[in-house]
Amino acid sequence: MRVLFICSRNRLRSPTAEAVFAKRPNVETDSAGLAPDADVQLDADQLDWAEVIFVMERSHQQRLSKRFGSRLRDKRVVCLGIPDDYVFMQPELVALLEKRVGPYLRS
C-alpha cells in the first residue's frame, strides 16, 4: 500500500507519520506540505503515486481538493483531525497517528 501524508509545512506531523508507518510491512510512505514554504511541497507525481492520502486537518483537505481536484477522483482521502500542536516524533503525536491511521492499514 502506498500512503501519502499531508500537512501544511511538512516539518512536524506528516514527516512523523511517514517515519512511523514506513516501518510497517507492505506499506510505502511519503509526505508533503501544502504551504509555499513547505520543506517538501506537494506535487502531482506524489498524488498519482499514492493509493491512500491522509491529511491532518479539514483545511488541508479543502486546499488539496481545490488545487488537485481532478487528480483525486480515484483516490481515498482521509482527514485525521490532528491539529498543529505537536513536535516531530512527539510520543503523543505518534500514539494519535497509530490510533487514527492504523485501522486503515490493516488488511
C-alpha positions as CSV (number, residue, x, y, z in Angstrom):
1,M,0.0,0.0,0.0
2,R,1.3,3.4,-1.0
3,V,0.4,6.1,1.6
4,L,0.9,9.8,1.4
5,F,0.7,12.1,4.5
6,I,0.0,15.8,4.0
7,C,0.1,18.7,6.4
8,S,0.9,22.4,6.0
9,R,4.7,22.8,6.0
10,N,5.9,19.1,6.1
11,R,8.0,19.7,9.1
12,L,6.3,18.0,12.1
13,R,3.1,16.0,11.6
14,S,3.4,14.5,8.1
15,P,7.1,13.6,8.4
16,T,6.3,11.9,11.8
17,A,3.6,9.9,10.1
18,E,5.9,9.0,7.3
19,A,8.5,7.7,9.7
20,V,6.1,5.8,11.9
21,F,4.3,3.9,9.2
22,A,7.4,3.3,7.0
23,K,8.3,0.5,9.4
24,R,5.1,-1.4,8.6
25,P,5.3,-4.4,6.2
26,N,3.8,-3.8,2.8
27,V,3.4,-0.1,3.4
28,E,5.4,2.5,1.4
29,T,5.1,6.1,2.7
30,D,5.8,9.6,1.6
31,S,4.9,13.1,3.0
32,A,4.5,16.6,1.7
33,G,3.1,20.0,2.6
34,L,0.6,22.4,1.0
35,A,2.2,25.7,2.1
36,P,4.5,27.5,-0.3
37,D,7.3,27.3,2.2
38,A,6.9,23.5,2.9
39,D,10.1,21.5,3.3
40,V,8.7,19.2,0.6
41,Q,5.9,20.8,-1.4
42,L,3.2,18.5,-2.7
43,D,3.3,17.7,-6.4
44,A,1.1,15.8,-8.8
45,D,3.5,12.9,-9.0
46,Q,3.1,12.2,-5.3
47,L,-0.7,12.2,-5.7
48,D,-0.5,9.9,-8.7
49,W,1.8,7.5,-6.7
50,A,-0.4,7.3,-3.6
51,E,-3.2,4.8,-3.1
52,V,-4.4,6.5,0.2
53,I,-3.9,10.1,1.2
54,F,-4.1,11.2,4.8
55,V,-4.4,14.9,5.6
56,M,-4.1,16.3,9.1
57,E,-6.8,18.9,9.0
58,R,-10.0,19.7,7.1
59,S,-8.4,22.9,5.7
60,H,-5.8,20.6,4.1
61,Q,-8.5,18.5,2.5
62,Q,-10.2,21.7,1.1
63,R,-6.9,23.1,-0.2
64,L,-6.0,19.7,-1.7
65,S,-9.3,19.4,-3.5
66,K,-9.1,23.0,-4.8
67,R,-5.6,22.6,-6.1
68,F,-5.6,19.0,-7.4
69,G,-9.3,18.1,-7.6
70,S,-9.1,16.2,-10.9
71,R,-6.2,14.0,-9.7
72,L,-8.2,12.9,-6.6
73,R,-11.1,11.2,-8.4
74,D,-10.0,7.7,-7.8
75,K,-8.2,8.4,-4.5
76,R,-9.2,7.8,-0.9
77,V,-8.6,11.0,1.1
78,V,-8.9,10.7,4.9
79,C,-8.9,13.6,7.3
80,L,-7.2,12.7,10.6
81,G,-8.2,15.8,12.5
82,I,-4.8,16.3,14.1
83,P,-4.0,19.9,14.9
84,D,-0.6,21.5,14.6
85,D,0.1,21.1,18.4
86,Y,3.0,18.6,18.3
87,V,6.7,18.5,17.6
88,F,8.4,15.9,15.4
89,M,8.1,12.4,16.8
90,Q,6.4,13.6,20.0
91,P,5.1,10.4,21.7
92,E,1.5,11.8,21.9
93,L,1.5,12.5,18.2
94,V,2.8,9.0,17.4
95,A,0.1,7.5,19.6
96,L,-2.6,9.6,17.9
97,L,-1.3,8.7,14.5
98,E,-1.3,5.0,15.4
99,K,-4.8,5.2,16.6
100,R,-6.2,7.1,13.7
101,V,-4.2,5.7,10.8
102,G,-3.6,2.2,12.0
103,P,-7.2,0.9,11.2
104,Y,-6.9,2.0,7.6
105,L,-3.6,0.0,7.1
106,R,-5.0,-3.3,8.4
107,S,-5.7,-5.9,5.7
